[in-house]
């Protein structure tokens, strides 16, 4: 048994093969997975039933093992902020800016060849899609340089 929060073998495999600037989409239950995923992206369906798991559950697990440098959400057409976006803000490191992209721009970003993983959740809150960009692991530096 692994000692991390994230145990899903396919997600671990894809994360291990993804690198700096690779993107991961944590998608809500309304996201059009088949038509709005990059051709090379691995799709993992965790959507067990409505509300399980939530996008925030998946984010919590990913934050334990992957450094992120950027995040984007889908903008609500009327310009309001979805309450779940505030939850993301509290969960993500303060240095990460969360960009709001118009719907088509968000779809275009997800369909990029940089997207390596699309995770379907049972999230029922609207506009809960979260596109994350993997950063770099900061290693201890040799003080001689």
C-alpha positions in Angstrom: 0.0 0.0 0.0 1.3 3.5 -0.9 1.6 6.1 1.8 0.4 9.0 -0.3 -3.2 10.3 -0.5 -3.3 9.5 -4.2 -3.6 5.7 -4.9 -5.1 5.6 -8.4 -2.6 3.6 -10.5 -3.5 5.2 -13.9 -3.4 8.7 -12.5 0.0 8.0 -10.9 1.3 6.5 -14.2 0.3 9.6 -16.2 1.7 12.0 -13.6 5.0 10.1 -13.5 5.3 10.5 -17.3 4.2 14.1 -17.4 6.6 16.9 -17.1 7.0 20.6 -16.7 4.2 22.5 -18.4 2.0 19.4 -18.8 -1.6 20.2 -18.0 -4.2 18.3 -15.9 -7.9 18.9 -16.0 -10.0 18.1 -13.0 -13.5 18.2 -14.6 -16.9 18.6 -13.2 -19.8 16.3 -14.1 -21.0 18.6 -16.9 -17.7 18.7 -18.8 -17.8 17.3 -22.4 -14.9 14.8 -22.0 -15.1 13.2 -25.4 -15.2 16.3 -27.5 -13.1 18.6 -25.4 -10.0 16.7 -24.4 -6.7 16.7 -26.2 -6.0 13.8 -28.5 -3.1 12.7 -26.4 -4.7 13.1 -23.0 -5.5 10.1 -20.9 -9.0 10.2 -19.6 -9.7 8.8 -16.1 -13.3 8.4 -15.0 -13.7 8.8 -11.2 -17.3 9.9 -11.4 -18.9 7.3 -9.2 -22.1 9.1 -8.5 -23.3 12.7 -8.3 -21.1 14.6 -5.9 -18.6 11.8 -5.5 -15.8 12.6 -5.7 -15.8 16.4 -5.8 -13.2 18.3 -7.7 -11.7 19.6 -4.4 -11.2 15.9 -3.3 -9.1 15.3 -6.4 -7.2 18.5 -6.0 -6.4 17.6 -2.5 -4.8 14.3 -3.6 -2.9 15.9 -6.5 -1.4 18.6 -4.3 0.2 16.0 -2.2 2.5 14.8 -5.0 2.6 17.3 -7.9 4.0 20.9 -7.9 1.7 23.2 -9.8 2.7 26.6 -11.3 -0.5 27.8 -12.9 -4.3 27.3 -12.7 -7.2 28.3 -14.8 -11.0 28.0 -14.4 -13.9 28.5 -16.7 -15.4 32.0 -16.4 -19.1 32.2 -15.7 -20.8 34.1 -18.7 -22.2 36.8 -16.4 -18.8 37.5 -14.9 -19.6 36.2 -11.4 -17.2 33.9 -9.5 -18.3 30.4 -8.8 -18.0 29.6 -5.0 -15.8 26.6 -5.8 -13.2 28.9 -7.3 -12.8 30.5 -3.9 -12.2 27.0 -2.5 -9.5 26.4 -5.1 -7.9 29.7 -4.0 -7.7 28.5 -0.4 -6.3 25.1 -1.4 -3.7 26.2 -4.0 -0.4 27.8 -2.9 -0.7 31.6 -2.7 1.9 32.2 -5.5 -0.4 30.5 -8.0 -2.6 32.9 -9.9 -6.0 31.5 -10.9 -6.9 32.8 -14.4 -10.5 32.9 -15.5 -10.9 31.9 -19.2 -13.9 32.4 -21.3 -15.6 29.1 -22.2 -14.1 28.6 -25.7 -10.7 29.7 -24.5 -10.9 27.2 -21.7 -11.8 24.4 -24.1 -9.0 25.4 -26.4 -6.5 25.3 -23.5 -7.7 21.8 -22.5 -7.5 20.6 -26.1 -3.8 21.6 -26.2 -1.2 18.9 -26.8 0.1 19.9 -23.4 -2.9 18.3 -21.6 -1.8 14.9 -20.4 -4.6 14.0 -18.1 -8.4 14.6 -17.9 -10.0 13.4 -14.6 -13.8 13.1 -14.6 -15.4 13.7 -11.2 -18.9 13.5 -9.9 -18.8 17.2 -9.1 -22.3 18.7 -9.4 -21.3 22.4 -8.8 -21.3 24.3 -12.1 -18.1 25.9 -13.5 -16.0 23.7 -11.2 -13.5 22.7 -14.0 -9.9 23.3 -13.0 -7.0 23.2 -15.4 -3.6 22.9 -13.7 -0.1 23.3 -15.1 2.7 21.2 -13.6 5.6 23.1 -12.3 9.1 22.0 -11.3 10.3 20.1 -8.3 12.7 22.4 -6.4 15.7 20.4 -5.3 18.2 21.4 -2.7 20.8 23.5 -4.4 24.5 22.9 -4.0 25.7 26.0 -2.1 29.0 26.1 -4.0 27.3 27.6 -7.1 
